[in-house]
Amino acid sequence: MRKILIRAGVSPLKRNDADWILQKDRIGANIAMQRKRVGLTQAGLAEKLNYSDKAISKWERGESMPDVLTLMQLAQLFDISVG
């Protein structure tokens, strides 16, 4: 099982905080990488998660983030752990 590292204990209280922006970018890049690794398009991933392909695109660009439950679904789908 692969592991995506998400720093624990980081509370993004300030949305303009540079660390928070880097976190979103890193998570988005990992989602894109894992999606491609398993051979899914953004539309294909969106269908599996019951989201729009536009939402997947925003996640991958770091414009927004999936909620915790969706991150867990992604981890299961990609056969990785979130930690």
C-alpha positions in Angstrom: 0.0 0.0 0.0 1.4 3.4 -1.0 1.2 6.3 1.4 0.4 10.0 0.8 1.7 12.2 3.5 -0.6 14.9 4.8 0.9 16.8 7.7 -1.2 16.1 10.8 -2.1 18.9 13.2 -2.0 21.6 10.5 -5.2 23.6 11.0 -5.7 25.9 8.0 -7.3 28.8 9.9 -5.9 31.4 7.5 -6.7 30.6 3.9 -4.0 33.0 2.8 -1.3 31.2 4.7 1.5 30.1 2.3 1.8 26.7 4.1 -1.9 26.0 3.5 -1.5 26.9 -0.2 1.4 24.5 -0.5 -0.6 21.8 1.2 -3.5 22.2 -1.3 -1.1 22.1 -4.2 0.7 19.0 -2.9 -2.5 17.2 -2.3 -3.9 18.2 -5.7 -0.7 17.0 -7.4 -0.9 13.7 -5.5 -4.6 13.2 -6.6 -3.6 13.9 -10.2 -0.6 11.5 -10.1 -2.6 8.7 -8.5 -5.5 9.2 -10.8 -3.2 8.8 -13.8 -1.4 5.8 -12.2 -4.7 3.9 -12.1 -5.6 4.9 -15.6 -8.6 7.2 -14.9 -9.6 10.4 -16.5 -11.0 13.3 -14.4 -14.4 12.3 -15.7 -13.9 8.7 -14.8 -12.8 9.6 -11.3 -15.6 12.0 -10.9 -18.1 9.3 -11.8 -16.7 6.8 -9.3 -16.9 9.5 -6.5 -20.2 11.0 -7.6 -18.6 14.4 -8.2 -18.3 16.6 -11.3 -15.2 16.5 -13.4 -14.9 20.2 -12.7 -14.6 19.4 -8.9 -11.8 17.0 -9.6 -10.0 19.6 -11.8 -10.3 22.1 -9.0 -8.8 19.7 -6.5 -5.9 18.9 -8.8 -5.2 22.5 -9.4 -5.2 23.3 -5.7 -8.2 25.6 -5.9 -10.3 23.5 -3.5 -9.9 20.4 -1.4 -12.0 17.3 -1.1 -13.5 16.7 2.4 -12.0 14.1 4.7 -14.5 11.4 3.8 -13.7 11.9 0.1 -10.0 11.7 0.8 -10.6 8.4 2.5 -12.6 7.2 -0.6 -9.7 8.4 -2.8 -7.2 6.5 -0.7 -9.2 3.3 -0.9 -9.7 3.7 -4.7 -6.0 4.3 -5.2 -4.9 1.6 -2.7 -2.9 4.1 -0.6 -3.1 5.3 3.0 -3.7 8.9 4.2 -1.4 9.8 7.1 
